[in-house]
Amino acid sequence: MKNAFPKWTLYAGLVVLYLLHNDLWYWNDATLVFGLPIGLLYHFGFCVAASLLLFLLVTYAWPKHLEVDTPEETTR
């Protein structure tokens, strides 16, 4: 199966998330959105994006040489 995402795009996503992690622009903003501080909602979205990127990295960029198939043990 051909990879849906080239590895370099996933690695670039890591760099982007690293740069966006510290949200200095919402640090002193007391705006409420849906009753929650905007900084909290930003980090909620950040966590969702990080989880999605981790899923894509494990699915499409996992090194194949780390996979070791062991034979199934038979039980008597």
N, C-alpha and C positions, 0 to 999 in steps of 0.2 A: 504494500500500500504506500502510495506517495504521501510525503508529509504535507499537511495542509498549510503549515507555517514554516518558512525557512528559519533555521536556528538563529540566524543573526537578528531577525526581527524580534524574536522572543528575548534574546539577550539585550537588545535595545530597549525593550519594555522594562527590563530590570533597571536599567540606567534611569529611565524616565520616572519610574516609581521611587527610586532612590532620591532623585531630585525633588519630587513632589511630596516626600514624606513630611518634612517640616513645613507646615503651612504658616509661614510668618505673616501672611496677609490676613488671616482670620484670628490671630493671636489675641488682639484686644477688641475684637468685634463682638458686641453683646446682642447682635441681632438674633431673634428667635424665629425659627422656621418649624412649623408643625409643633410648636411648644418646646423645641429643643434648641440649644445653642448651635449656631451655624458651624462652629469648629467641630462639634461632636458629629454632626451630620457629614462633614467633610471626611472625618476619620472613618466613619461607617462606610462611606463610598470607597475610601482608600482600601479598607480591609476587603471589601468585595472585589475590587480590582486586583489586589494582591493574591487573593484566593483563586481567582480566574486565571491569572498569569501562572501561578504555581501549578494548577491543573494542566494548563497547556504545556508548560515546561516538562512536566513528568510524562505527559502523553506523547509529545513530539520531539523532545530533545534529550530524553534519557539515554545515557550511553549503553549501547547494546552489549559491550564487552563485560558489563557488570551483571548481566543476566546469566545465571548458571542454572541449567535445568538438571535437577536431580531425579533419579528414578523413584517412582512411587514405592514406598515400603508396603509389602504385603503383610497383612495380619493373619494369624492363624486362629 
